[in-house]
Amino acid sequence: MSNEKTYSPLSGYVMLTVVILLLVVGLGGLLALRNPVSAWMFVAAALLSPGFFFLNPNTSVVLVLFGDYKGTVKSSGFFWVNPLFARKRISLRARNFDSEKIKVNDKVGNPIQIGVILVWQVKDTFKAAFEVDNYENFVRIQSDAAVRTLAGMYPYDNFDNEAEMTLRSGHGEVNHALEETLRNRLDIAGIYVIEARIGYLAYAPEIAGAMLRRQQAAAVVAARFKIVEGAVSMVQMALDHLAKQNIIDLDEERKAAMVSNLMVVLCGDKDVNPVVNTGTLNP
C-alpha cells in the first residue's frame, strides 16, 4: 500500500520577503547603530536561503528529514521548506522507452529478435523513491524480463494452425498481455504503464533465410490451391455449357483430353503455345 502524502510548503515569495527584510534590518543595524548583534540577521538570512526551490509542471519533490519521509510536493511554483529537508526531484511526465532488440526463443523454440516500446510515468513518488533503488533502471530491466516471458508464451508464426495466436498475427491480444505483465511488474515502483507494444519482431539471422523460404513455399502452395480450385470450376462450367448447348458430343476419352488441356492452360505459370489442328477430330 502506498504511503505517499502531499506536503504543502510555504510560499517562496513570502519567505523571500522575510529574507530581504532580515538583510535590510541587519545592514541598517550595522551602518546606523553600529550594533554587532545585527550581524545575526545576516546569519539567519543565510540559513533560510537554502530552503528555496521551484517546481515546473509535472515535476515533484520528495522531502525527507533525517530519514523521516515528510511528504511530496507536486504543485508547480516557487516554494520554501525547512533547509534541513533532503529533496529528491522526480519527474511526473510521460516517458518513452524503446528497448534494445534482444534474442529469445519463442514458444516452439525458434530464435527471434524482439523489442518493446513502453510509455510510462511515475504515479506514486513514495514507491519510486523508496521501494526500489533506481526506478528508471528498474523499468528497463523489468521490461526486458517481461518481453522474454511474453516471447516464450506464443510462437512467432504458425503455418500448420492458423487459428493459434502468434506474435506476428495477434497484435492486439499480445500487446494487451504485454501491458498487463508490465503493469504487474512495475506497480511495486509506483510506475503506471500508459502503453506497451512490440516495436520490433523478426526471426534471428541464423534462421531468417530458412523461414523466409518456408513462408514463400506456403504462399506458393496457397496460391496454387486457389488456382487449381478455380480451374476445376472453369472446366466443369465449360463441359456443362457444351453439353447444354449441344455444340459437340464428346465421349469420355475426348472429355478427358479436353480436361487435361484446359487444366494445363489454366494452371500453367507460363503462357501456352497454341497448336492449330487443321485435320479432323477423328483419328
Phi, psi and omega per residue, in radians:
M1 nan 2.389 -3.095
S2 -1.252 2.462 3.069
N3 -1.909 0.299 -3.129
E4 -1.129 2.374 3.078
K5 -2.430 2.635 -3.080
T6 -1.531 2.363 3.103
Y7 -1.938 2.321 3.138
S8 -1.797 1.798 -3.121
P9 -1.400 2.923 3.065
L10 -1.341 2.695 3.107
S11 -1.140 2.314 3.129
G12 -1.175 -0.524 -3.124
Y13 -1.219 -0.667 3.104
V14 -1.129 -0.832 -3.126
M15 -1.196 -0.537 3.070
L16 -1.135 -0.665 3.069
T17 -1.096 -0.715 3.117
V18 -1.099 -0.769 -3.136
V19 -1.110 -0.732 3.133
I20 -1.118 -0.713 3.108
L21 -1.095 -0.714 3.109
L22 -1.084 -0.713 3.127
L23 -1.165 -0.727 -3.126
V24 -1.154 -0.785 -3.140
V25 -1.126 -0.741 3.132
G26 -1.117 -0.744 3.127
L27 -1.156 -0.723 3.117
G28 -1.137 -0.661 3.129
G29 -1.149 -0.649 -3.140
L30 -1.263 -0.705 -3.064
L31 -1.404 -0.732 -3.041
A32 -1.541 -0.796 -3.053
L33 -1.717 -0.185 -3.095
R34 0.952 0.662 -3.074
N35 -1.740 2.038 -3.121
P36 -1.135 -0.370 3.139
V37 -1.108 -0.457 -3.138
S38 -1.101 -0.356 3.120
A39 -1.095 -0.427 3.125
W40 -1.174 -0.371 3.059
M41 -1.116 -0.652 3.100
F42 -1.186 -0.658 3.121
V43 -1.122 -0.760 3.132
A44 -1.105 -0.725 3.116
A45 -1.112 -0.692 3.123
A46 -1.153 -0.627 3.141
L47 -1.250 -0.566 -3.132
L48 -1.391 -0.455 -3.022
S49 -1.050 -0.700 -3.138
P50 -1.108 -0.194 -3.116
G51 -1.389 -0.097 -3.118
F52 -1.417 2.473 3.004
F53 -2.815 2.859 3.103
F54 -2.299 2.704 3.139
L55 -2.208 2.317 2.998
N56 -1.453 2.849 3.089
P57 -1.008 2.535 -3.127
N58 1.050 0.652 3.049
T59 -2.325 2.592 -3.139
S60 -2.357 2.838 3.081
V61 -2.313 2.179 3.084
V62 -1.609 2.235 -3.056
L63 -1.886 2.269 -3.140
V64 -2.338 2.331 3.095
L65 -2.063 1.859 3.114
F66 0.908 0.820 3.114
G67 1.469 -0.041 -3.127
D68 -1.810 2.064 3.142
Y69 -1.221 2.129 -3.088
K70 -1.726 -0.438 -3.140
G71 2.548 -3.131 -3.107
T72 -2.208 2.315 3.069
V73 -1.702 2.104 -3.130
K74 -2.014 -0.168 -3.134
S75 -1.376 2.448 3.107
S76 -1.436 2.587 3.131
G77 2.533 -2.910 -3.107
F78 -1.902 2.153 -2.996
F79 -2.357 2.971 3.022
W80 -2.418 2.380 3.069
V81 -2.336 3.026 3.098
N82 -0.921 2.165 -3.124
P83 -1.041 -0.333 3.128
L84 -1.409 -0.167 3.115
F85 -1.165 2.328 2.938
A86 -1.453 2.323 -3.046
R87 -2.089 2.311 3.101
K88 -2.208 2.073 -3.130
R89 -1.450 2.367 3.090
I90 -2.322 2.168 3.130
S91 -1.321 2.417 3.091
L92 -1.814 0.159 -3.117
R93 -1.360 2.705 3.064
A94 -1.245 2.425 -3.102
R95 -2.219 2.635 3.065
N96 -1.807 2.403 3.044
F97 -2.253 1.992 3.109
D98 -1.851 1.821 -3.041
S99 -1.248 2.765 3.045
E100 -1.256 2.683 3.092
K101 -1.216 2.189 3.115
I102 -2.017 2.595 -3.141
K103 -1.723 2.136 -3.137
V104 -2.391 3.035 3.073
N105 -1.806 2.381 3.098
D106 -1.396 -2.955 -3.031
K107 -1.060 -0.608 -3.096
V108 -1.684 0.111 3.051
G109 1.644 0.054 3.119
N110 -1.312 2.301 3.091
P111 -1.263 2.234 3.139
I112 -2.303 2.840 3.029
Q113 -1.953 2.305 -3.043
I114 -2.499 2.519 3.074
G115 -2.425 2.716 -3.067
V116 -2.185 2.545 3.018
I117 -1.935 2.138 -3.051
L118 -2.138 2.293 3.032
V119 -1.970 2.095 -3.029
W120 -2.518 2.878 3.055
Q121 -2.707 2.767 3.131
V122 -1.412 2.225 3.085
K123 -1.898 -0.590 -3.103
D124 -2.097 1.810 -3.066
T125 -1.213 -0.505 3.117
F126 -1.124 -0.823 3.119
K127 -1.120 -0.736 -3.117
A128 -1.123 -0.574 -3.083
A129 -1.516 -0.563 -2.951
F130 -2.153 -0.355 -3.110
E131 -1.435 -0.466 3.112
V132 -2.255 2.774 -3.074
D133 -1.272 -0.814 3.136
N134 -2.483 1.820 -2.995
Y135 -1.173 -0.527 3.121
E136 -1.201 -0.765 3.074
N137 -1.163 -0.593 3.096
F138 -1.070 -0.722 3.113
V139 -1.081 -0.766 -3.109
R140 -1.120 -0.817 -3.080
I141 -1.187 -0.765 -3.131
Q142 -1.189 -0.532 3.082
S143 -1.151 -0.769 3.084
D144 -1.087 -0.730 3.140
A145 -1.124 -0.706 3.139
A146 -1.153 -0.673 3.122
V147 -1.147 -0.730 3.109
R148 -1.089 -0.725 3.118
T149 -1.144 -0.753 -3.121
L150 -1.113 -0.749 -3.105
A151 -1.074 -0.572 3.131
G152 -1.344 -0.132 -3.112
M153 -1.619 -0.336 -3.087
Y154 -2.318 2.599 2.976
P155 -1.339 2.706 3.085
Y156 -1.109 -0.814 3.115
D157 -2.659 2.800 3.140
N158 -2.407 1.950 -3.108
F159 -1.508 -0.289 -3.066
D160 -1.663 -0.542 -3.096
N161 -2.319 1.662 -3.078
E162 -1.198 -0.342 -3.124
A163 -1.348 -0.289 -3.111
E164 -1.283 2.447 3.121
M165 -1.217 2.310 3.131
T166 -2.250 2.871 3.115
L167 -1.141 -0.587 -3.064
R168 -1.401 -0.610 -3.045
S169 -1.698 -0.556 -3.053
G170 -1.651 1.070 -3.053
H171 -1.047 -0.877 -3.077
G172 -1.091 -0.855 -3.104
E173 -1.180 -0.718 -3.122
V174 -1.162 -0.762 3.123
N175 -1.142 -0.631 3.089
H176 -1.123 -0.753 3.105
A177 -1.104 -0.645 3.110
L178 -1.137 -0.758 3.125
E179 -1.069 -0.778 -3.123
E180 -1.127 -0.708 3.124
T181 -1.099 -0.767 -3.129
L182 -1.208 -0.641 3.105
R183 -1.075 -0.747 3.137
N184 -1.159 -0.648 -3.108
R185 -1.306 -0.628 -3.020
L186 -1.638 -0.107 -3.139
D187 -1.081 -0.570 -3.130
I188 -1.085 -0.457 -3.133
A189 -1.703 0.158 -3.138
G190 1.243 0.435 -3.102
I191 -1.717 2.320 3.054
Y192 -1.828 2.197 3.137
V193 -1.541 1.983 3.125
I194 -1.390 -0.781 -3.140
E195 -2.731 2.509 3.053
A196 -2.496 2.296 3.134
R197 -2.652 2.774 3.101
I198 -1.318 2.122 -3.121
G199 -1.687 -0.386 -3.141
Y200 -2.562 2.354 -3.139
L201 -2.638 2.160 3.137
A202 -2.832 2.765 3.020
Y203 -1.200 2.635 3.064
A204 -1.117 2.637 -3.056
P205 -0.971 -0.581 -3.056
E206 -1.186 -0.369 3.125
I207 -2.129 0.058 -3.071
A208 -1.082 -0.729 -3.130
G209 -1.116 -0.786 -3.134
A210 -1.132 -0.721 3.140
M211 -1.207 -0.543 3.078
L212 -1.163 -0.747 3.100
R213 -1.115 -0.635 3.104
R214 -1.155 -0.728 3.100
Q215 -1.119 -0.697 3.125
Q216 -1.138 -0.707 3.124
A217 -1.120 -0.733 3.113
A218 -1.108 -0.674 3.122
A219 -1.169 -0.697 3.122
V220 -1.118 -0.784 3.132
V221 -1.066 -0.775 3.128
A222 -1.090 -0.703 3.124
A223 -1.165 -0.745 3.115
R224 -1.088 -0.674 3.123
F225 -1.059 -0.772 3.128
K226 -1.149 -0.678 -3.130
I227 -1.134 -0.807 -3.136
V228 -1.122 -0.720 3.126
E229 -1.059 -0.740 3.116
G230 -1.223 -0.654 -3.136
A231 -1.139 -0.725 3.112
V232 -1.063 -0.743 3.121
S233 -1.099 -0.688 -3.136
M234 -1.199 -0.704 3.113
V235 -1.121 -0.779 3.111
Q236 -1.046 -0.726 3.124
M237 -1.134 -0.685 3.135
A238 -1.134 -0.793 3.130
L239 -1.110 -0.754 3.127
D240 -1.108 -0.676 -3.124
H241 -1.192 -0.726 3.113
L242 -1.107 -0.738 -3.137
A243 -1.180 -0.646 -3.103
K244 -1.227 -0.668 -3.093
Q245 -1.533 -0.073 -3.114
N246 0.939 0.695 3.137
I247 -1.255 -0.741 -3.119
I248 -2.679 2.555 -3.141
D249 -1.808 1.935 -3.083
L250 -1.861 2.339 3.008
D251 -1.430 3.106 -3.047
E252 -1.101 -0.626 -3.115
E253 -1.162 -0.780 -3.134
R254 -1.244 -0.559 3.029
K255 -1.070 -0.747 3.126
A256 -1.094 -0.714 3.126
A257 -1.150 -0.712 3.122
M258 -1.135 -0.759 3.119
V259 -1.072 -0.739 3.136
S260 -1.069 -0.786 -3.122
N261 -1.157 -0.736 3.142
L262 -1.140 -0.683 3.132
M263 -1.142 -0.656 3.099
V264 -1.123 -0.767 -3.119
V265 -1.149 -0.784 -3.043
L266 -1.350 -0.544 -3.062
C267 -1.711 -0.176 -3.120
G268 -1.230 2.551 3.134
D269 -1.603 0.092 3.087
K270 -2.272 2.743 3.103
D271 -1.157 2.424 -3.130
V272 -1.492 2.717 3.073
N273 -1.790 1.981 -3.089
P274 -1.209 2.534 3.061
V275 -2.041 2.126 -3.096
V276 -1.584 2.109 3.104
N277 -1.674 1.951 -3.103
T278 -1.646 -0.027 -3.138
G279 -1.707 -2.750 -3.128
T280 -1.577 2.790 3.081
L281 -1.291 -0.409 -3.117
N282 -1.471 2.475 -3.129
P283 -1.210 nan nan
